[in-house]
């Protein structure tokens, strides 16, 4: 049997991070280590889906409940039947990918059929705050050519205008985190388009995606909270142009790879995102980033400390993780 060890950790952020949903200054996570029969070890980290009530302690309890079923030859596909989509399965699946890579000396990327990994350009997220904070953050983010701005029902166009004044040449994406209605989206669209916004993420609440039927917009929409795993994709076609794949939501790299292929088949563009977290959480998502038009893997840039060896960021240029970290 594969031995399982879990630990509850947390990462202190560089400054409070506010969205339409909440504000945090520390991110609680679950660290997981698997040990195979020959002593090889695989590691992973998961934050879970907080808006669905997931916590690191709850995820650890989920893993404990199925530990006896983790036979030595278990595969990622088997985990899809053992656990639902979410943070617990993400941690287990990604740790299993790392374990198999360490056991076989075959990189996870090769097993995933990706070949050599190439650097990607990630956006950098600016959370909600005062005008002074927003201006400061936009200036401090000068090394990042793509900025993702968190908005809510009251703070929206003015935030984008402020950042555009500070960063006139930056590419801007915005994320409403379910805070708008279709009517509000329609009112804001012309102004956001004039300000050069290139993508709007999850404008309406999960479950209200049908309200977007028939909407004609010059700015593409990306589904985040409404997009979980492959089963969620059919309801997004014709309403969104992109999906945001997050390993904590879909339940790991195995599902994320299958999900990216299914999204491509359905004509949906790809974005990869994160629930914040360290380089260990970003590493398996980096594999998905190889297939994505939009990359939002800035978690380690938002926190004070990181795992070692960390993923190397040169400004917005994110390099492949070292195998000593993961994969």
URVEN-V578674 format. One record per pair of residues at least 6 apart in sequence whose C-alpha atoms are under 8 Angstrom apart, sorted by the first residue. I is the first residue (numbers start at 1). GAP is how many residues later the second one is. D is the distance in Angstrom with one decimal. If there is no record, write none. Layout:
i = {I	I}
gap = {GAP	GAP}
d = {D	D}
This chain:
i = {1	1	1	1	1	1	2	2	2	2	2	2	2	3	3	3	3	4	4	4	4	4	5	5	5	6	6	6	6	6	7	7	7	8	8	8	8	8	8	9	9	9	9	10	10	10	10	11	11	11	11	11	11	11	11	11	11	12	12	12	12	12	12	13	13	13	13	13	13	14	14	14	14	15	15	15	16	16	16	16	17	17	17	17	17	18	18	18	18	18	19	19	19	19	19	19	20	20	20	20	20	20	20	20	20	21	27	27	27	28	28	28	29	29	29	29	29	29	29	30	30	30	30	30	30	30	30	31	31	31	31	31	32	32	32	32	32	32	33	33	33	33	33	34	34	34	34	34	34	35	35	35	36	36	37	38	40	40	40	41	41	41	42	42	42	42	42	42	42	42	43	43	43	43	43	43	43	44	44	44	44	44	44	44	44	45	45	45	45	45	46	46	46	46	46	46	46	46	47	47	47	47	47	47	47	48	48	48	48	48	48	48	48	48	48	49	49	49	49	49	49	54	59	59	60	62	63	63	63	66	75	76	76	76	76	77	79	79	80	80	83	84	85	85	85	85	85	85	85	86	86	86	86	86	86	87	87	87	87	87	88	89	89	90	90	90	90	90	90	90	91	91	92	93	93	93	93	94	94	94	97	97	98	98	98	99	100	100	101	101	101	102	107	107	108	109	109	109	109	109	110	112	114	114	117	117	117	118	118	118	119	119	119	119	120	120	120	120	120	120	121	121	121	121	122	122	122	122	122	122	122	122	122	123	123	123	123	123	123	123	123	123	123	124	124	124	124	124	124	124	124	125	125	125	125	125	126	126	126	126	126	126	126	127	127	127	128	128	128	128	131	131	134	134	134	135	135	135	138	138	138	139	139	142	143	143	144	144	144	145	145	145	145	146	146	146	146	147	147	147	147	148	148	148	148	149	149	149	149	149	149	150	150	150	150	151	151	151	151	151	152	152	152	152	153	153	153	157	157	157	160	160	161	164	164	171	171	171	172	172	172	172	173	173	173	173	173	174	174	174	174	175	175	175	175	176	176	176	176	176	177	177	177	177	177	177	178	178	178	178	178	178	179	179	179	180	180	180	181	181	181	182	182	182	182	185	189	189	193	193	197	198	198	199	199	199	199	200	200	200	200	201	201	201	201	202	202	202	202	202	202	203	205	206	206	207	209	209	209	209	210	212	213	213	214	215	220	220	220	221	221	221	221	222	222	222	222	222	223	223	223	223	223	224	224	224	226	226	227	227	227	227	227	228	228	228	228	229	229	229	229	229	229	230	230	230	230	230	233	237	237	237	240	241	241	242	242	242	242	243	243	243	243	243	244	244	244	244	245	245	245	245	245	245	246	246	246	246	246	246	247	247	247	247	248	248	250	253	253	253	256	257	260	260	260	263	263	264	269	269	270	270	270	270	271	271	271	271	271	271	272	272	272	272	272	272	272	272	273	273	273	273	274	274	274	274	274	275	276	276	276	276	277	277	277	278	278	278	278	278	279	279	279	279	279	279	279	280	280	280	280	282	282	283	283	283	283	283	283	284	284	285	286	286	286	289	300	307	308	309	309	309	310	310	310	311	311	311	311	311	312	312	312	312	313	321}
gap = {35	36	67	69	70	71	32	33	34	35	68	69	70	31	32	33	64	28	29	30	31	63	27	28	29	24	25	26	27	54	23	24	25	20	21	22	23	48	49	19	20	21	22	16	17	18	19	15	16	17	18	266	267	292	293	294	295	13	14	15	291	292	293	12	13	14	289	290	291	11	288	289	290	10	287	288	7	8	9	10	6	7	8	110	111	6	109	110	111	132	108	109	131	132	133	158	108	130	131	132	133	156	157	158	159	156	20	249	250	19	27	28	16	17	18	19	26	27	248	15	16	17	26	27	29	30	61	12	13	14	15	60	11	12	13	59	60	63	8	9	10	11	62	7	8	9	61	62	65	6	7	64	36	63	35	65	59	62	63	57	58	61	53	54	55	56	57	58	60	284	51	52	53	55	56	237	283	47	48	50	51	54	236	237	282	46	232	233	235	236	10	41	42	44	45	202	231	235	8	9	40	201	228	229	230	6	7	8	11	38	39	40	200	201	227	6	37	38	199	200	226	33	28	29	28	26	25	26	29	16	21	17	20	21	178	177	10	14	9	175	6	167	143	144	163	164	165	166	167	161	162	163	164	165	166	160	161	162	164	165	163	162	163	157	158	159	160	161	162	163	160	161	160	158	159	160	161	158	159	190	11	230	10	228	229	228	6	8	6	7	226	225	216	220	219	6	7	8	178	218	6	145	173	176	170	173	203	172	201	202	198	199	200	201	169	170	175	197	198	199	174	195	196	197	24	172	173	174	175	176	194	195	196	21	22	23	24	25	172	173	174	175	193	17	20	22	23	24	172	174	192	22	23	24	25	173	8	11	12	21	22	23	24	22	23	24	6	21	22	23	28	31	25	28	29	27	28	31	25	28	29	27	28	25	172	173	26	171	172	24	25	26	171	24	25	26	27	23	24	25	26	24	25	26	27	10	11	23	24	25	26	24	25	26	27	8	23	24	25	26	24	25	27	28	23	26	27	31	34	35	32	35	34	6	31	25	26	27	24	25	26	27	24	25	26	27	28	23	25	26	27	25	26	27	28	24	25	26	27	28	24	25	26	27	28	48	24	25	26	27	28	47	24	25	26	23	24	25	22	23	24	21	22	29	30	18	28	30	25	26	22	21	22	20	21	22	23	19	20	21	22	20	21	22	23	19	20	21	22	23	24	18	21	19	20	19	17	26	27	30	29	27	25	26	25	24	20	21	22	18	19	20	21	18	19	20	21	22	13	17	19	20	21	19	20	21	6	10	6	9	16	17	18	17	18	21	22	20	21	22	26	27	30	25	28	29	32	33	30	29	30	31	28	27	28	26	27	28	29	20	25	26	27	28	26	27	28	29	11	15	25	26	27	28	10	26	27	28	29	39	6	9	27	38	26	27	6	31	32	35	32	31	10	28	31	6	7	6	23	24	21	22	23	24	18	21	22	23	24	25	13	16	17	20	22	23	24	25	12	22	23	24	8	22	23	24	25	24	22	23	24	26	22	23	26	21	22	25	28	29	20	21	27	28	31	32	42	27	30	45	46	15	17	28	37	38	42	43	44	42	43	12	11	34	35	6	6	18	17	13	15	16	11	12	15	7	8	9	10	11	6	7	8	9	6	6}
d = {7.4	7.0	7.6	5.9	4.5	5.0	6.5	5.7	5.0	6.6	5.7	6.0	5.6	5.6	5.1	6.7	8.0	7.2	6.0	4.9	6.7	7.1	5.8	5.2	6.4	6.9	5.6	4.6	6.4	6.7	6.0	5.1	6.5	7.3	6.1	4.9	6.2	6.3	7.0	5.8	5.2	6.0	6.7	6.5	5.2	4.1	5.5	5.5	5.1	6.5	7.7	7.2	7.8	6.6	7.5	7.1	8.0	6.3	4.4	6.5	5.7	6.0	7.4	5.4	5.5	7.3	5.7	3.9	5.7	7.7	5.8	4.9	5.3	6.2	7.8	8.0	6.5	5.5	4.4	8.0	5.4	5.4	6.2	5.4	7.3	6.5	5.0	5.1	7.1	7.8	6.0	5.8	5.7	6.8	7.2	7.3	7.9	7.3	6.4	4.8	7.6	6.7	5.9	7.8	6.5	7.0	7.6	7.4	7.1	6.5	7.8	6.8	6.7	5.6	4.4	7.6	7.8	5.5	7.5	5.6	5.3	6.3	4.9	7.6	7.5	7.3	7.7	7.5	6.0	4.6	6.8	7.6	5.7	5.3	6.2	6.4	7.2	6.9	6.6	5.6	4.5	6.6	6.5	5.4	5.1	6.4	6.4	7.1	6.9	4.5	6.6	7.5	6.9	7.2	6.9	7.9	6.5	6.2	5.8	7.6	5.3	7.0	4.8	6.1	7.3	4.6	3.8	7.6	7.1	7.7	7.4	4.5	7.8	6.3	7.3	7.9	7.0	5.4	7.3	5.7	4.7	7.8	6.1	6.5	7.8	5.6	7.9	7.8	6.0	5.1	7.8	5.6	7.3	6.6	5.3	6.4	7.7	6.3	7.4	6.7	6.4	6.8	6.5	7.5	6.9	5.6	6.4	7.0	7.6	6.1	3.8	7.1	5.2	7.2	7.6	7.7	6.6	6.5	6.3	6.3	7.6	7.4	6.5	4.7	7.0	6.5	6.4	8.0	7.8	7.2	7.8	5.8	7.2	7.7	5.9	6.9	7.0	7.1	7.9	7.9	5.9	7.2	7.6	7.1	7.8	6.3	5.0	4.3	8.0	7.9	5.3	4.9	5.9	4.6	7.9	7.7	4.6	6.7	6.0	7.9	7.2	4.9	6.2	6.0	5.5	8.0	7.5	4.1	3.7	7.2	7.9	6.9	7.7	7.5	5.3	6.6	7.0	5.9	6.1	6.7	6.3	6.7	6.9	5.7	4.6	7.9	8.0	7.9	5.3	5.6	5.7	7.3	7.7	5.6	4.9	6.0	7.2	7.2	6.6	7.3	7.5	7.9	7.6	8.0	7.4	7.2	6.2	7.2	7.0	6.6	6.4	5.4	4.5	6.1	7.2	7.4	7.5	5.8	5.3	6.8	6.7	5.3	4.7	5.9	7.3	7.6	4.9	5.3	5.8	6.5	5.3	6.6	6.7	6.8	7.3	4.7	5.3	6.3	6.4	5.3	7.3	6.8	6.7	7.4	6.3	6.4	4.9	5.9	7.2	5.9	7.5	5.8	4.6	5.9	7.4	7.3	7.4	6.8	7.4	7.1	6.2	5.1	6.3	6.4	5.1	7.9	7.3	7.7	5.7	6.5	7.6	7.4	7.4	7.4	7.0	6.6	6.4	6.5	5.9	6.3	6.8	6.4	7.2	7.7	5.1	6.7	8.0	6.0	5.1	7.8	5.1	6.2	7.2	5.7	4.6	5.9	7.6	6.8	6.2	5.1	6.2	5.9	4.6	5.4	7.1	7.9	7.4	7.3	6.2	4.7	6.1	6.0	5.0	6.2	7.7	7.5	6.8	5.9	4.8	7.5	5.3	7.3	5.4	7.4	7.7	5.3	5.8	7.2	7.0	6.6	7.6	7.2	6.8	7.5	7.1	7.5	7.2	7.0	6.8	5.0	6.0	7.5	5.6	5.5	4.9	6.2	7.7	7.1	6.3	5.1	6.1	5.8	4.5	6.3	7.1	7.5	6.3	6.0	5.1	7.8	7.2	5.5	6.4	7.7	7.8	7.6	5.5	5.1	4.4	4.2	6.8	7.8	6.3	6.1	6.7	5.4	5.1	7.3	7.2	5.4	7.7	7.9	6.7	6.3	6.5	6.9	7.5	7.7	7.3	6.7	7.2	5.9	7.1	5.8	5.3	5.9	7.1	6.9	6.4	4.9	6.1	5.7	4.6	6.1	6.7	7.1	5.9	5.0	5.6	6.8	7.5	7.8	7.8	6.0	4.8	7.0	7.7	8.0	7.5	7.0	7.4	5.7	7.3	5.9	7.9	7.8	7.1	5.7	7.4	7.9	5.0	5.5	6.3	5.5	6.0	4.3	5.1	6.5	7.4	6.2	6.3	4.8	5.9	6.3	5.0	7.5	7.4	7.9	6.7	7.7	6.5	6.9	7.4	7.5	7.9	5.3	5.1	7.2	4.6	7.8	7.1	7.5	6.5	7.7	7.6	5.2	7.0	8.0	7.0	7.2	7.9	7.1	7.7	5.5	6.0	5.3	4.3	5.5	6.7	7.9	6.7	6.4	5.5	5.9	6.5	4.6	5.3	6.0	6.8	7.9	7.4	6.1	4.7	6.0	7.7	6.0	5.1	5.6	7.5	7.6	6.3	6.5	7.4	6.8	7.7	7.2	6.4	6.5	7.2	7.9	7.2	6.8	7.1	7.8	7.8	7.1	7.5	7.9	7.6	7.1	7.2	4.8	5.8	6.7	7.6	5.3	6.0	4.5	5.7	7.4	7.1	6.7	6.0	6.6	6.6	5.3	5.9	7.3	7.9	6.6	4.6	5.7	7.4	6.7	5.9	7.8	6.8	7.4	7.4	4.2	7.3	7.8	5.1	6.1	7.8	6.2	4.9	7.9	5.5	6.5	7.6	5.9	6.5	6.3	5.5	5.5	8.0	6.7	7.7	6.6	6.7	6.4	7.4	7.5	7.6	5.8	7.9	6.4	7.9	7.5	7.5	7.8	7.8	7.0	7.9	6.1	6.6	7.9	6.9	7.2	7.0	5.8	7.4	8.0	7.1	7.3	6.5	6.9	5.1	7.2	6.1	5.5	7.7	7.4	6.3	8.0}
